[in-house]
Amino acid sequence: MTLDMTTMYAMHHALRRELEYIAKIADRIDDDPRKILATAAGWQMFTKSLLVHHTAEDDALWPVMRQTLAERPDELALLDAMEAEHAVIDPLLEQIDATFADPDSGPERLGGLLDALATGLTGHLKHEEGEALPLIQAVVTPEQWQAFGQLHGSRIGPAAPQLIPWLLDGADEQTVQVMLAPLPEPVRAAYRDQWQPAYAALDRWNAGTATS
Ligand SMILES: [Fe+2]
């Protein structure tokens, strides 16, 4: 049975989309990028989504694959690489956050960290799509795939009203359908009538839009 990778690709697409906004802010010379990112909802949404996505993979995907692939060193090495890439990328988010409150860290430090984030994440997503997603498709069972999706969803939890429209921003109609179909009708109605309009009205990459 083919696993539906729609949500995985939607997440990767959303992360790439936001990296472009982040790069534009990093290049701003009329304002301090640290001041913008520190209070922009966009940065909050990006970091939350990225951490949930990576930790859900680390906790619910790679470990079950390791069991299935116990005798296959090449595939295990690929899973090692996925975890190692996460372990490089994820701590950058905290290091970037630390520059916001540190007056001694010049803009160069933030610029270097944002560059490392963009390069690391872009390379990782490409690596995962090129090699890990085909391996997932080959060895992960529908039950394991569903368990991963459920853990991912539960960790989004109370942030769903912001992060579901964030995830679907720019997605095609089919992706939206696949994402919304499993949700109960009241949740779909909330998405349509409240979550999506609120997201659309939010200028998320402007300073002062973050929730405290
Ligand atoms: Fe992924």
Residues whose N, C-alpha, C, O or C-beta is under 5 A from the ligand:
A	BS01	LIG	none
